[in-house]
Structure formats: structure tokens, C-alpha cells
Amino acid sequence: MLGGAPVLGTRNEPAAKVANWLKPSGPGTGRFNMKIRRREPAIHDIIRFEFSRKLWPQWRCGAVKMEDEHGGTNRLVNDCLIIVDVQNGFVNASTHNIPKAVEAAQRGYSHVIATRFYNPPGSLYRSLIGWNRFEAGTDDVDLAFAIRDDAVVIDKPRYSCVDGALLELLRTWNVCSVDVCGIDTDICVMKTAVDLFEAGIVPCVISELCASHGGPEMHAAALRILRRYIGAAQVR
């Protein structure tokens, strides 16, 4: 976690030191190399930082990758988690392990957002899909885990929570990279991750914190598609 105990590079240098070493000359292409000189004069590590083109000064946002001279990579852990639709109505034999897992995971982030899907009268979910559950105010809509007191809860009548208000909230938190998890991997999690990607926010889907109430085959298919959609390294 940023500000916690991440280590960077091949010599386990703490994240705090990188800020002192970082002396960019300007936005440029959002990518540059630098050498880090250690106590042993003969030892050098070359670390490449890849920044969001627009948000390059905000390197602490989590959208940072590093390569050492041996081809190894490390990545700062994201500091914001979006928990998608972990609601009573989506919990079944295929998803029953997710509520407790996300409840524990949320403690590792500075910022947590949880979404709740509801199905308004006259929606296309009802008329085209025949999906009539999740009426607002019913038990289906309630979260299936104990949400943190300081978390932001977003109610949404659609697959994704990504809109102008969410993007503005992420900007106020100085966040440009987000971990995403929840239910269903093949529907709302995927749509949220792709919408973040297209809005310029780097998404990372945490596969072990995702599931589909449609079954494990749907979950596995969604992860495979997401690797094509947002990049193989963004599904973990």
C-alpha cells in the first residue's frame, strides 16, 4: 500500500527514497530511465518508470511499473479498491466466498468504493433479459458484507459505476489506478474495468476477489476476455 511498506527495485529500496531520487525535467513522453547509485560504486540498477501521460507528476497514484536490469518487474500496490455489486441477491454456491474475502481486503486500502445494483421499473433488464429481481429497497440490493465506515457507496441502475462523478472523486483522491473486484466477473466487473480503462484510469482486476453467480465457467471466460480487453498484466 502506498505510504505503507512497498519496496521498489531489486535492492528493496523503500518507496519514500524514490521521491528524492526522482527529478523529471518535464512531462515528455511519460517514460524515462534513471540510475540509482548505491553504497557499492560498482552496483547500479536501472529502473524504468512508466507514467500516465497526463498524470506523470503524480507517481504515487499506483500506475507505476518498474523493470530491473534482469527483466524482473515490480509494481506499487494500488491505493483504491472498487468492490462491485457484492450484494445478497448475487450470492450463491459460485460466489459465496466473495463477501468475506472483500470484507477483509478492504482494510488494505486508503480508499474504498462499493457499488450496489438496483433494477428500476421499466428497465431493459426486465423487458429484454427477463431480469426482474433487485427492486430498490429489497434484500437483494443490500450489501452482503460489512462495509468500512469511511467507504463510498454508489447505487447504480446499470452495469458500470463509471461516470463523471466517479472520475471527479478519483481525481480528488489523486488516484489514476484502481483495483477492481466483485460480482459478476463477466458482467458488472468487466464493464466497470473496461469503462475505467477507456476513461484513462488504469484498472487491475483482482481475480481471486471476483466470481460469477452464473458459475465458474463464466468467471473463467470473463478473465480471459479481460486480458484481451485491458491487458494481461491488469488481471491478477
Protein Blocks (a to p, Z undefined) as FASTA:
>chain_A
ZZiaccedjkopafklmmmmpccfbjknopacdddddfblmbccdddddddfklmmmmmn
opaccddfkopacddddfbdcdehiafklgcfklmmmmmmmmmmmmmpfbdcddddddde
hiaklmmnopaghiehiaklpccbdcdfkbccdddfbfblcdfklmmmmmmnopabdcde
dddfklmmmmmmmmmmmnopacdddfklgccfkbjklmmmmmmmmmmmnopklpZZ
